[in-house]
Amino acid sequence: MTNVLRKFRKDDRGQAIVELALVLPVILLLIVGVLEFARAWNLHQVMTDAVREGARRAAIAGGAPLDSVKAPMWRSLVQFGYNPDASHGNAYMDVSPAGSFKVSGDIVTVTLSFPYKIWVLGNRPITMRSSLSVRNE
């Protein structure tokens, strides 16, 4: 009987598979979390570039309609693969002051906020925001 117990104690053929089964979900969750964070960072960079372009157009618009400021921002988001229509109306874009952004020397502020769902956090949306203030030419 002792020989049989000693034989089982020294046999470790399934140890690596059990350890892999215990560690693999944690490693996969970390990898997916890193990838989701990278996508969120990419969205923030795209939003920052879009706001910069919108603020530049608002500062040098000189009488152009407000849509000429917002259109390139939406185009920039769509070009990089983020669909503003998929936000179900929660995407927000603002140019302030809206009525007088054409006056030279005034400060114009362009703001963009966009909901983003992170799968690792349970698919709850977080709101990404980017804003820039510039002086009109």
C-alpha positions as a LaTeX table, in Angstrom:
\begin{tabular}{lrrr}
\hline
Residue & $x$ (\AA) & $y$ (\AA) & $z$ (\AA) \\
\hline
Met1 & 0.00 & 0.00 & 0.00 \\
Thr2 & 2.80 & 2.43 & 0.78 \\
Asn3 & 4.31 & 1.83 & $-2.66$ \\
Val4 & 1.07 & 2.86 & $-4.30$ \\
Leu5 & 0.87 & 6.12 & $-2.28$ \\
Arg6 & 4.50 & 6.91 & $-3.00$ \\
Lys7 & 3.87 & 6.39 & $-6.72$ \\
Phe8 & 0.98 & 8.90 & $-6.73$ \\
Arg9 & 2.91 & 11.44 & $-4.69$ \\
Lys10 & 5.80 & 11.55 & $-7.15$ \\
Asp11 & 3.58 & 11.72 & $-10.25$ \\
Asp12 & 3.15 & 15.38 & $-11.34$ \\
Arg13 & 2.05 & 14.97 & $-14.95$ \\
Gly14 & $-1.07$ & 17.21 & $-14.68$ \\
Gln15 & 0.49 & 19.99 & $-12.62$ \\
Ala16 & 1.33 & 22.31 & $-15.52$ \\
Ile17 & $-2.17$ & 22.09 & $-17.01$ \\
Val18 & $-3.81$ & 22.87 & $-13.66$ \\
Glu19 & $-1.52$ & 25.88 & $-13.15$ \\
Leu20 & $-2.25$ & 27.09 & $-16.67$ \\
Ala21 & $-6.00$ & 26.74 & $-16.09$ \\
Leu22 & $-5.70$ & 28.85 & $-12.94$ \\
Val23 & $-3.46$ & 31.60 & $-14.37$ \\
Leu24 & $-4.75$ & 31.88 & $-17.96$ \\
Pro25 & $-8.00$ & 33.78 & $-17.19$ \\
Val26 & $-6.08$ & 36.40 & $-15.23$ \\
Ile27 & $-3.51$ & 36.85 & $-17.99$ \\
Leu28 & $-6.21$ & 37.11 & $-20.68$ \\
Leu29 & $-8.12$ & 39.67 & $-18.61$ \\
Leu30 & $-4.96$ & 41.75 & $-18.25$ \\
Ile31 & $-4.25$ & 41.58 & $-22.00$ \\
Val32 & $-7.81$ & 42.58 & $-22.90$ \\
Gly33 & $-7.65$ & 45.40 & $-20.34$ \\
Val34 & $-4.44$ & 46.73 & $-21.88$ \\
Leu35 & $-5.96$ & 46.61 & $-25.36$ \\
Glu36 & $-9.14$ & 48.39 & $-24.22$ \\
Phe37 & $-7.07$ & 51.07 & $-22.49$ \\
Ala38 & $-5.07$ & 51.53 & $-25.71$ \\
Arg39 & $-8.30$ & 51.98 & $-27.70$ \\
Ala40 & $-9.59$ & 54.51 & $-25.16$ \\
Trp41 & $-6.28$ & 56.40 & $-25.32$ \\
Asn42 & $-6.52$ & 56.39 & $-29.12$ \\
Leu43 & $-10.06$ & 57.82 & $-28.95$ \\
His44 & $-8.84$ & 60.57 & $-26.63$ \\
Gln45 & $-6.03$ & 61.45 & $-29.04$ \\
Val46 & $-8.47$ & 61.55 & $-31.98$ \\
Met47 & $-10.82$ & 63.76 & $-29.94$ \\
Thr48 & $-7.93$ & 66.08 & $-29.04$ \\
Asp49 & $-6.95$ & 66.41 & $-32.69$ \\
Ala50 & $-10.58$ & 67.00 & $-33.70$ \\
Val51 & $-11.01$ & 69.71 & $-31.05$ \\
Arg52 & $-7.76$ & 71.34 & $-32.14$ \\
Glu53 & $-8.97$ & 71.42 & $-35.75$ \\
Gly54 & $-12.38$ & 72.78 & $-34.72$ \\
Ala55 & $-10.81$ & 75.48 & $-32.56$ \\
Arg56 & $-8.45$ & 76.48 & $-35.36$ \\
Arg57 & $-11.36$ & 76.78 & $-37.79$ \\
Ala58 & $-13.41$ & 78.76 & $-35.27$ \\
Ala59 & $-10.53$ & 81.13 & $-34.60$ \\
Ile60 & $-9.91$ & 81.90 & $-38.27$ \\
Ala61 & $-13.47$ & 81.39 & $-39.57$ \\
Gly62 & $-14.24$ & 85.09 & $-39.94$ \\
Gly63 & $-17.97$ & 84.66 & $-40.50$ \\
Ala64 & $-18.25$ & 81.03 & $-41.51$ \\
Pro65 & $-21.25$ & 79.16 & $-40.11$ \\
Leu66 & $-20.95$ & 77.06 & $-36.98$ \\
Asp67 & $-21.39$ & 73.88 & $-39.05$ \\
Ser68 & $-18.05$ & 74.55 & $-40.75$ \\
Val69 & $-16.45$ & 74.20 & $-37.32$ \\
Lys70 & $-18.33$ & 71.06 & $-36.26$ \\
Ala71 & $-18.23$ & 69.15 & $-39.57$ \\
Pro72 & $-14.44$ & 68.51 & $-39.59$ \\
Met73 & $-14.64$ & 67.34 & $-35.99$ \\
Trp74 & $-17.28$ & 64.72 & $-36.85$ \\
Arg75 & $-15.33$ & 63.77 & $-39.97$ \\
Ser76 & $-12.21$ & 63.24 & $-37.91$ \\
Leu77 & $-14.03$ & 60.91 & $-35.51$ \\
Val78 & $-15.58$ & 58.91 & $-38.35$ \\
Gln79 & $-12.28$ & 58.71 & $-40.24$ \\
Phe80 & $-10.61$ & 57.00 & $-37.29$ \\
Gly81 & $-13.44$ & 54.48 & $-36.91$ \\
Tyr82 & $-15.50$ & 56.00 & $-34.11$ \\
Asn83 & $-19.12$ & 56.42 & $-35.11$ \\
Pro84 & $-20.71$ & 59.42 & $-33.34$ \\
Asp85 & $-24.16$ & 58.08 & $-34.28$ \\
Ala86 & $-23.50$ & 54.94 & $-32.21$ \\
Ser87 & $-23.47$ & 57.07 & $-29.06$ \\
His88 & $-27.31$ & 57.23 & $-29.16$ \\
Gly89 & $-27.27$ & 61.01 & $-28.96$ \\
Asn90 & $-24.85$ & 61.16 & $-26.01$ \\
Ala91 & $-22.01$ & 62.66 & $-28.04$ \\
Tyr92 & $-21.73$ & 66.36 & $-27.30$ \\
Met93 & $-20.01$ & 69.09 & $-29.25$ \\
Asp94 & $-20.04$ & 72.74 & $-28.28$ \\
Val95 & $-18.46$ & 75.94 & $-29.53$ \\
Ser96 & $-18.79$ & 78.83 & $-27.11$ \\
Pro97 & $-19.55$ & 81.63 & $-27.27$ \\
Ala98 & $-21.68$ & 80.39 & $-30.17$ \\
Gly99 & $-23.05$ & 83.73 & $-31.34$ \\
Ser100 & $-19.91$ & 85.83 & $-31.19$ \\
Phe101 & $-17.04$ & 83.52 & $-31.99$ \\
Lys102 & $-16.24$ & 85.67 & $-35.01$ \\
Val103 & $-15.13$ & 88.73 & $-33.00$ \\
Ser104 & $-11.38$ & 89.30 & $-33.16$ \\
Gly105 & $-9.57$ & 89.02 & $-29.82$ \\
Asp106 & $-12.31$ & 87.01 & $-28.08$ \\
Ile107 & $-11.67$ & 83.60 & $-26.61$ \\
Val108 & $-13.48$ & 80.69 & $-28.26$ \\
Thr109 & $-13.79$ & 77.33 & $-26.49$ \\
Val110 & $-14.47$ & 74.11 & $-28.36$ \\
Thr111 & $-15.61$ & 71.12 & $-26.31$ \\
Leu112 & $-16.22$ & 67.53 & $-27.37$ \\
Ser113 & $-17.45$ & 64.68 & $-25.18$ \\
Phe114 & $-18.05$ & 61.14 & $-26.32$ \\
Pro115 & $-19.25$ & 58.05 & $-24.40$ \\
Tyr116 & $-16.96$ & 55.04 & $-24.63$ \\
Lys117 & $-17.75$ & 51.54 & $-23.37$ \\
Ile118 & $-14.94$ & 49.50 & $-21.86$ \\
Trp119 & $-15.68$ & 45.79 & $-21.95$ \\
Val120 & $-13.52$ & 44.98 & $-18.92$ \\
Leu121 & $-15.56$ & 47.39 & $-16.76$ \\
Gly122 & $-18.80$ & 45.60 & $-17.54$ \\
Asn123 & $-19.64$ & 47.56 & $-20.69$ \\
Arg124 & $-20.52$ & 50.65 & $-18.67$ \\
Pro125 & $-19.91$ & 53.83 & $-20.65$ \\
Ile126 & $-17.38$ & 56.37 & $-19.49$ \\
Thr127 & $-17.44$ & 59.89 & $-20.89$ \\
Met128 & $-14.30$ & 61.01 & $-22.67$ \\
Arg129 & $-13.89$ & 64.80 & $-22.87$ \\
Ser130 & $-11.56$ & 67.12 & $-24.70$ \\
Ser131 & $-11.63$ & 70.90 & $-24.74$ \\
Leu132 & $-9.51$ & 73.73 & $-26.13$ \\
Ser133 & $-9.69$ & 77.51 & $-25.82$ \\
Val134 & $-8.05$ & 79.80 & $-28.38$ \\
Arg135 & $-8.06$ & 83.52 & $-29.14$ \\
Asn136 & $-9.75$ & 84.62 & $-32.34$ \\
Glu137 & $-7.58$ & 86.11 & $-35.06$ \\
\hline
\end{tabular}
